[in-house]
Amino acid sequence: MVSDPRFFPRPGRANDAHSSLSLAERDRRWGLVRAEMARRGIDCLVVIGSGVNGVGNCRWLDNADAAERSLMFPAKGEPMILYGLPGFGKWYARCAWEGVGFRGIYGQISSGAAEYVIDHGYAKGTVGIVGLSGGWSLEGSISYFTFENLKRLLPDATFVNATDMLYEVRTVKSAEEIALIEKAAELSNIEFDNYLKNARPGVRELQLYADAYHAAMCAGNDIGGDYTTLLCSGKDEGYHCMRRPTDRMLKRGDLVMIAHYTRFGGYWSHPHTAISLGPLDEEYRPMRDAVYEATQRALELIKPGAAWDDIMPEMDKPVLERGYYFEICHIHGVGLDGNEPPRTAMRAGKVPNQAPYRTPPLKSSIFDNPEYRKHTGDRRNSTEGMTVKEGMALAIEVTACKDDRLYMEFGPQVVVDKAGTRVLTPDACDVIEI
């Protein structure tokens, strides 16, 4: 819980886990970013925060709570949170780091950002946009009118894409960050223990979920209920569900697969678990073997110095060589966003694209846009040249799919230590029969 001695709030701060992050951690982060800004010739950053997997860049720099917002971060001077309602300045003064200002903007990010740039003497400087591309979406998180109005209000400024810069410095976690991730993983383990205790034929999905969610919340989970996903709970349901729990009653032979999203002090844990109610169905057994072998191979391959793009082809062989396919990245980063870089490829194998309910592939690409290429270059693989580093926090979630009818998915949360992977959620490494 928040009373855990690892996370005592500092004097004068709100009684929340993130208040325990030290000013030394603040200075470390700000120093890393400002050094990279200097190297790239960037005078000021406009950091756009948007959505569940897109506000982490703001939170990493301001340490404030989880509401969607944007942030101004200068090469010199006080960063400033931009949020719609001025009254929230009282809250952010309690939870953000010392040295972070606040301004209410009533939804006008461009006006607030432009006035900040002018006031700090950067009207003719270089402004980096974090959210212009990349992240959860190739097309970024900044709105069209926000970017266009910034260019109108700052006609003498030079705008560059700086999204990759924030993700790169966030990839390796500090000891303080890893402590929060470990705590989030404890909450996932509490949920999983609760599922093992209560998953029985005759129990409704909603009750199963509510009991586990309640247990995690009582232990300090700081995320609402939209972030635990029931992937599947019955063979007759087919592939691929990813839905909310319903009043469906579990029955013997069901395979219950769950994507956990627990969070502590803003840091996520995201393991995947699979529970069979009774002996695992025979049709699932070869799928289990493929996913288990791929998971174990990933745990062996992920170690400091390994080339990121060499890992996926090797770990995926057990799945692809058995004739299965997948449509979700098998490894991705976890931190202040539940899904953050680095990520492996989203799909591989013989995907049944001709199924009547599947839409045809896109005919065009954002890479065909000249302005997009101007800001992002021609690099399409975000992990090109990247190696595994000590301090990375990763979610492994290996999937094997068959004919859009069956699938198997499980995988643990890990932290990369000097020797390789340290598993934080050991019960997520295989199917458990109960």
Residue pairs with C-beta under 8 A, 6 or more apart in sequence:
1 218
1 219
1 220
2 9
2 15
2 16
2 17
2 220
4 183
4 220
6 20
6 179
6 183
7 17
7 20
7 179
7 180
7 183
7 265
8 20
9 15
9 16
9 19
9 20
10 19
10 20
10 22
13 19
13 94
13 95
14 94
14 95
16 65
16 95
16 222
16 265
17 180
17 183
17 220
17 222
17 264
17 265
17 266
18 63
18 65
18 95
18 180
18 265
18 266
19 95
20 176
20 265
21 63
21 97
21 176
21 265
22 176
23 97
23 98
25 174
25 176
25 177
26 63
26 97
26 98
26 99
28 174
29 60
29 61
29 169
30 61
30 79
32 169
33 45
33 61
33 73
33 165
33 166
33 169
34 75
36 165
36 168
36 169
37 43
37 45
37 75
37 128
37 162
37 165
38 75
40 126
40 128
40 160
40 162
40 165
41 126
42 75
42 126
42 127
42 128
42 160
42 162
43 74
43 75
43 122
43 125
43 126
43 127
44 72
44 73
44 74
44 75
44 116
44 117
44 120
44 122
44 125
44 126
44 127
44 128
45 71
45 72
45 73
45 74
45 127
45 128
45 129
45 130
45 162
45 166
46 70
46 72
46 109
46 113
46 127
46 128
46 129
46 130
46 131
46 142
46 150
47 57
47 58
47 61
47 70
47 71
47 72
47 73
47 130
47 131
47 166
48 54
48 57
48 70
48 109
48 129
48 130
48 131
48 140
48 141
48 142
48 146
49 55
49 57
49 58
49 59
49 68
49 69
49 70
49 71
49 131
49 141
50 68
50 131
50 141
51 68
51 136
51 141
52 227
52 337
52 338
53 135
53 136
53 337
53 338
53 339
53 340
54 131
54 135
54 136
54 141
54 337
55 66
55 67
55 68
55 69
55 336
55 337
56 170
56 266
56 335
56 336
56 337
56 340
57 71
57 130
57 131
57 135
57 166
57 167
57 170
58 64
58 69
58 70
58 71
58 81
59 66
59 266
59 336
60 166
60 170
60 335
60 336
61 71
61 73
61 79
62 71
62 79
62 81
62 92
62 96
62 97
62 100
63 95
63 96
63 97
63 100
64 81
64 92
64 95
64 96
64 97
64 100
65 91
65 92
65 95
65 266
66 222
66 266
67 83
67 88
69 81
69 82
69 83
70 81
70 82
70 83
70 109
70 112
70 113
71 79
71 80
71 81
71 82
72 79
72 80
72 82
72 112
72 113
72 116
72 117
73 79
74 120
74 122
77 120
78 99
78 100
78 101
79 99
79 100
79 101
80 100
80 101
80 102
80 103
80 116
81 92
81 96
81 100
81 101
81 102
81 103
82 103
82 105
82 109
82 112
82 113
82 116
83 92
83 102
83 103
83 104
83 105
84 104
84 105
84 106
84 107
85 104
85 106
86 103
86 104
87 104
88 102
88 104
89 102
89 103
89 104
92 100
92 102
93 102
96 102
103 112
103 116
105 111
105 112
109 143
109 146
110 145
110 146
110 147
110 149
110 150
110 153
111 149
111 153
113 150
114 149
114 150
114 153
114 154
117 123
117 125
117 127
117 154
117 157
118 154
122 157
123 154
123 156
123 157
124 156
124 157
125 157
125 158
126 157
126 158
126 159
126 160
127 150
127 154
127 157
127 158
127 159
127 160
128 159
128 160
128 161
128 162
128 165
129 142
129 147
129 150
129 159
129 160
129 161
129 162
129 163
130 162
130 163
130 165
130 166
131 140
131 141
131 142
131 163
132 140
132 142
132 147
132 159
132 161
132 162
132 163
132 375
132 376
133 139
133 140
133 161
133 163
133 372
133 375
133 376
134 140
134 161
134 163
134 164
134 167
134 341
134 376
134 382
135 141
135 163
135 167
135 340
135 341
136 337
136 339
138 366
139 366
140 163
147 159
150 159
151 157
151 159
159 375
160 375
161 375
161 376
164 382
167 340
167 341
170 335
170 336
170 340
171 333
171 341
171 342
171 389
171 392
172 389
172 390
172 391
172 392
173 181
173 335
173 391
173 392
173 393
173 415
174 391
177 267
177 335
177 393
178 391
178 393
178 415
180 264
180 265
180 266
180 267
181 267
181 268
181 269
181 334
181 335
181 393
181 413
181 415
181 424
182 415
182 424
183 220
183 264
183 265
183 267
184 262
184 263
184 264
184 265
184 267
184 268
184 269
185 262
185 269
185 271
185 413
185 424
185 425
186 219
186 264
187 216
187 219
187 220
187 221
187 262
187 263
187 264
187 269
188 216
188 260
188 262
188 269
188 270
188 271
188 413
188 424
188 425
188 428
189 425
189 427
190 212
190 215
190 216
190 219
191 212
191 213
191 215
191 216
191 228
191 260
191 262
192 212
192 260
192 271
192 273
192 425
192 427
192 428
193 215
193 427
194 211
194 212
194 215
194 216
195 208
195 212
195 256
195 258
195 273
195 275
196 275
196 427
196 432
196 434
198 207
198 208
198 211
198 212
199 208
199 250
199 256
199 275
199 277
199 434
200 250
200 277
200 434
201 249
201 250
201 251
201 252
201 254
201 277
202 249
202 250
202 251
203 249
203 250
204 246
204 247
204 248
204 249
204 250
205 230
205 233
205 245
205 246
205 247
205 248
205 249
205 250
206 245
206 246
206 247
208 245
208 250
208 256
209 228
209 230
209 245
212 228
213 221
213 225
213 228
216 262
220 264
221 262
221 263
221 264
222 263
222 264
222 265
222 266
223 261
223 262
223 263
223 268
227 261
227 263
227 338
228 258
228 259
228 260
228 261
229 242
229 243
229 244
229 258
229 259
229 261
230 241
230 243
230 244
230 245
230 256
230 257
230 258
231 240
231 241
231 242
231 257
231 258
231 259
231 272
231 409
232 239
232 240
232 241
232 255
232 256
232 257
232 407
233 248
233 250
233 254
233 255
233 256
233 257
234 248
234 250
234 251
234 254
234 255
235 253
235 254
235 255
235 281
235 283
235 406
238 404
238 405
238 406
239 401
239 402
239 403
239 404
239 405
239 406
239 407
240 327
240 401
240 404
240 407
242 259
250 256
250 277
251 277
252 277
252 278
253 276
253 277
253 278
253 281
254 276
254 277
255 274
255 275
255 276
255 277
255 280
255 281
255 284
255 408
255 431
256 274
256 275
256 276
256 277
257 272
257 273
257 274
257 275
257 408
257 409
257 410
258 272
258 273
258 274
258 275
259 270
259 272
259 397
260 269
260 270
260 271
260 272
260 273
260 425
261 268
261 269
261 270
261 338
262 268
262 269
263 269
263 338
266 336
267 334
267 335
267 336
268 334
268 335
268 336
268 337
268 338
269 334
269 413
269 424
269 425
270 334
270 338
270 339
270 395
270 397
270 413
271 395
271 397
271 411
271 412
271 413
271 424
271 425
271 428
272 395
272 397
272 409
272 410
272 411
272 428
273 410
273 425
273 427
273 428
273 432
274 408
274 409
274 410
274 430
274 431
274 432
275 431
275 432
275 433
275 434
276 284
276 431
276 432
276 433
276 434
277 434
278 433
278 434
279 433
280 288
280 431
280 433
283 406
284 406
284 408
284 431
286 322
287 324
287 400
287 402
287 406
287 407
287 408
288 408
288 430
288 431
289 318
289 322
290 318
290 319
290 322
290 324
290 400
290 408
291 318
291 319
291 398
291 399
291 400
291 408
291 409
291 410
291 411
292 429
292 430
292 431
293 318
294 315
294 316
294 317
294 318
294 319
294 330
294 398
294 400
295 396
295 398
295 410
295 411
295 412
295 429
295 430
296 429
297 314
297 315
297 317
297 318
298 311
298 315
298 330
298 331
298 396
298 398
298 411
298 421
299 396
299 412
299 414
299 420
299 421
299 423
299 429
300 420
301 310
301 311
301 314
301 315
302 311
302 331
302 388
302 394
302 414
302 416
302 420
302 421
303 388
303 416
303 419
303 420
303 421
304 387
304 388
304 389
304 390
304 416
304 418
304 420
305 387
305 388
306 387
306 388
307 386
307 387
307 388
308 342
308 383
308 386
308 387
308 388
309 381
309 383
309 384
309 386
311 331
311 344
311 388
312 330
312 331
312 344
312 345
315 330
315 331
315 398
316 326
316 330
316 348
319 325
319 326
319 349
319 398
319 399
319 400
320 348
320 349
322 400
323 349
323 350
323 402
324 349
324 400
324 401
324 402
325 347
325 348
325 349
325 350
325 351
325 352
325 400
325 401
326 347
326 348
326 349
326 398
326 399
326 400
326 401
327 346
327 347
327 351
327 399
327 401
328 346
328 347
328 397
328 399
328 409
329 343
329 344
329 345
329 346
329 397
330 344
330 396
330 397
330 398
330 399
330 411
331 342
331 343
331 344
331 394
331 395
331 396
331 397
332 339
332 340
332 341
332 342
332 343
332 344
332 394
332 395
332 397
333 339
333 340
333 341
333 342
333 343
333 392
333 393
333 394
333 395
334 340
334 393
334 394
334 395
334 413
335 393
339 395
341 382
341 383
342 382
342 383
342 386
342 392
343 382
343 383
344 383
349 401
352 358
352 403
352 404
353 360
353 361
355 404
366 372
367 373
367 378
367 380
388 416
389 416
390 416
390 417
390 418
391 415
391 416
392 415
392 416
393 413
393 414
393 415
393 416
394 413
394 414
394 415
394 416
394 421
395 411
395 413
395 414
396 411
396 412
396 413
396 414
397 409
397 410
397 411
398 409
398 410
398 411
399 407
399 408
399 409
400 407
400 408
400 409
401 407
408 431
410 428
410 429
410 430
410 431
411 428
411 429
412 423
412 424
412 425
412 426
412 428
412 429
413 423
413 424
413 425
413 428
414 421
414 422
414 423
414 424
415 421
415 422
415 424
416 422
423 429
